[in-house]
Amino acid sequence: MELRVRIDDAFVEKLQKDLGQDLKLTDIVREALTTYNWAVQQRRQGRSILAGSADGEEVDYQLSQMSLDNVPLATPRTPT
């Protein structure tokens, strides 16, 4: 599938600088979509996505996006 998106050059350059790598835009988008897919799967399992300290002692933020908040929970499988 081909995807065409307009993204501000300054945004991409800052992202590349923040990552400290010379990643191509296609690589950044591929990794972003992989991360988003992971987030969707976590929400399907009823999990929250949190950001906190590296030692796990503090939770500072919970990710909230309308699209993720509306992901339906997976139907539990019944044992066969």
C-alpha positions, 0 to 999 in steps of 0.5 A: 500500500502506498500512503501519501501524507504532507508533513512539515519539513521542520517537524521531520528534521526535529524528529530526526535530530531528537532520535539522533539518527539519520532515519529516512521518513519512510523508516520513521513512518513505518516505526510509528505505525508499528508503535501505534499498532502495538498501542491499539493491541494494548487497548484491545486487551483493556490496558492503559498506556502510561509514561513514568519514571524509568524505575517505575516508581512514578506514573506521570502521564496516561496516553489518551487519544480519541481513536485509542480510547474507542478501541473495542475490547477483545472478546475473551476466548472460551476454552475448548 
